Amino acid sequence: MIRTLLKPDNQNISIRLPENFVGKQVEVIAFTVEETQQNEIATDKPLAHFASQNVLAKDWLSAEEDEAWQDL
């Protein structure tokens, strides 16, 4: 796998592949670095939710909590 960052000065990009890539199917994906940073932020929110769920459950799943909420 080859990974590189570049900043094009126009809409055309030319890449030179290693010889062992010739004749093989190659996938080329283009996206901006800003897009990947936004995706990392978006995917971090659910992970934080799941990570905190177990910690909060310790407080919520107790006899004291059950007693406090029994009249509702």
C-alpha positions as CSV (number, residue, x, y, z in Angstrom):
1,M,0.0,0.0,0.0
2,I,1.2,3.5,-0.8
3,R,-0.1,6.5,1.0
4,T,0.9,10.1,0.3
5,L,-0.4,13.6,0.9
6,L,-0.3,16.2,-1.8
7,K,-1.7,19.6,-2.5
8,P,-2.5,19.9,-6.2
9,D,-2.3,23.2,-8.0
10,N,-4.9,22.3,-10.6
11,Q,-7.5,19.6,-11.2
12,N,-5.1,17.1,-12.8
13,I,-3.1,14.6,-10.7
14,S,-0.6,12.1,-12.2
15,I,0.8,9.2,-10.2
16,R,3.7,6.9,-10.8
17,L,3.1,3.4,-9.5
18,P,5.7,0.9,-8.5
19,E,6.4,-1.7,-11.1
20,N,4.7,-4.5,-9.2
21,F,1.4,-2.6,-9.4
22,V,1.4,-2.8,-13.2
23,G,-1.3,-5.2,-14.5
24,K,-3.1,-5.2,-11.1
25,Q,-6.3,-3.6,-10.2
26,V,-5.5,-0.4,-8.2
27,E,-8.0,1.7,-6.2
28,V,-7.4,5.4,-6.0
29,I,-9.4,7.5,-3.6
30,A,-9.3,11.3,-3.3
31,F,-10.6,13.3,-0.4
32,T,-9.5,16.3,1.6
33,V,-7.7,16.1,4.9
34,E,-10.5,18.2,6.3
35,E,-13.0,15.5,5.4
36,T,-11.1,12.9,7.3
37,Q,-10.9,15.1,10.3
38,Q,-14.6,15.8,10.2
39,N,-15.3,12.0,10.0
40,E,-13.0,11.3,13.0
41,I,-14.9,13.9,15.0
42,A,-18.3,12.4,13.9
43,T,-17.3,8.9,14.7
44,D,-15.8,9.8,18.1
45,K,-19.2,11.0,19.5
46,P,-20.8,7.5,19.5
47,L,-17.7,6.0,20.9
48,A,-17.8,8.4,23.8
49,H,-21.4,7.5,24.4
50,F,-20.7,3.8,24.6
51,A,-17.6,4.3,26.7
52,S,-19.5,6.3,29.3
53,Q,-22.5,4.0,29.3
54,N,-20.8,1.4,31.5
55,V,-19.5,4.0,33.9
56,L,-22.9,5.6,34.3
57,A,-24.6,2.2,34.7
58,K,-22.7,1.7,37.9
59,D,-24.5,4.7,39.4
60,W,-27.8,4.1,37.8
61,L,-28.1,0.4,38.4
62,S,-28.2,0.5,42.2
63,A,-30.6,-0.1,45.0
64,E,-30.5,3.6,45.9
65,E,-31.5,4.6,42.4
66,D,-34.3,2.1,42.3
67,E,-35.6,3.4,45.5
68,A,-35.4,7.0,44.4
69,W,-37.4,6.3,41.2
70,Q,-40.0,3.8,42.6
71,D,-42.8,6.4,42.8
72,L,-42.5,7.5,39.1
